[in-house]
């Protein structure tokens, strides 16, 4: 499913000087049909009450889903994967000093749209946030 546009080492440095770099997002694994990343819960990703900010969870999910779609493109020099719609349900809080982990799996990989199911969990693998992310594939094929 995933093409080899980036090897895993290049992928780890792909988000330098971007939102993912600012938030401390790190790619963890690329599987046969999934990709995972982690993000610290710290002063960059919390709300004033010291718990994970919902917007940071959404940014983690969009980053992961966008990269996942990019890795499925036939020709990333002629195509782009851009966010179209995102829906997040925040289920449980996470305190500062911990990590959250996100796993994206495809629900639909069409010619012009991709839909990703992204689950964010805490260090105990308890569900923190459930995200559905739709990506538009733009450019020629």
N, C-alpha and C positions, 0 to 999 in steps of 0.2 A: 504494500500500500504506500509506504513512504518512499519517496525517491531519495537519491543520495546527493541533493544539492549542497548539503552541509554535512560534514562528519560531526560526530558528537563533540569533539574538542572545539571545532569552529562554532558550533551551535552555542556552546557555553559562553562564548565571547560575542555572540551576535547582537545582543541588546545593549552593548556599551554606549554610554552617553544617551540613554533613552529612559523612558518611564520605568522599564523593568530594572535597569541598573540602579536608578534612584531608590526603588523600593526594595532592592536586595534580592530580586527573584533569581533563582538558580535552577537550571534544568538538571533533572536527576536521571531520567531514563527515557529511552525511546524503545518501545516494544514493537511487536508485529503490527498491532492495531491500536496503540495508545502512546501517549507521551505524558510524562510527569515532571512537575517542578515543585519547588518549595520556596517559601517566603518567610522571613522573620517577622515576628510580631514585636515591634519596637517603636521608638519615637517617630519613625518614618511612616508607620502603617497603622498607628492607633488613633482613636478619637481622644478627646480630652479626658475621658473617664478611664483611660489606660487599657481599653480593650480594642480588639481588632476593628478597624473602620470598615464598614460595608463596602465603601468605594474601593478600598485596597483589595478586598476579595474580588470585586468585579474586574479590577485592573489585572489581577493575577489570572483570572479566567480568560479575559480577552487576549492577554499576551500569549497564553498557552494555546488557545484555540486558533489564533492568527498564525502562529508558528506551525502548528499542526497542519493547517490548510496549506501554508506555503510549502511544506514538505511533501504535499501530494500533487503539486502542480507539475504538468508535463514540461513546461518551459517557463521558469520564473523570470527570464529576461523579457518575456512578452506578456506575462500575466501577473496580476497582483491579487492578493487575498486581503480584503478589507472588511471590517466589521459592519454588519447591516442591522442587527438587532441582538439585544442581550437581555435576559431575564434571570434574576437571581432571587432565591429564597434564602434568607439568613436564618439559620436554625439554632445555633448555639454560639455563645461568645467565647473568645480566647483571650487570655490575659497576656500582657506584655512579658517578654522573656521567653516565649515559646516559639514554635514554628508551626506553620500550616503547610499542608501538602495538597497539590491539585493533580487530578488525573483526567485527561481528556480522551474520550473515545468517540468515534464518528457514529452518528445516527443516520446521516445521509451525505453522500459525496457525489453530487450531481455536476453537470457541466458548468452551471452558472451559480450554484449555491452549495454550500456545505453547512451541515448542522452538527454541532458538537454537544455532547453531554459531558459536563464537567462537574466533578464532585470534589469539594474541598473538605479535608479532614484535619483534625488536630493530631498531636503526637500519639494519642491513644487510639487512633483510627476512628474516632467518633465524628459523625457528620457535622460539619460547620455550616456549609453552604452548598446549595444545588443550583447549577447554572445551565441554561440552554442558550447557546450562542450560535447565531446564524451569520455566515460569512458570504459575501458576494465575491465572485471570481470575475474580475474585469480584465479586459484586454483580449487580444486575438488568440485563437487556438490553431 
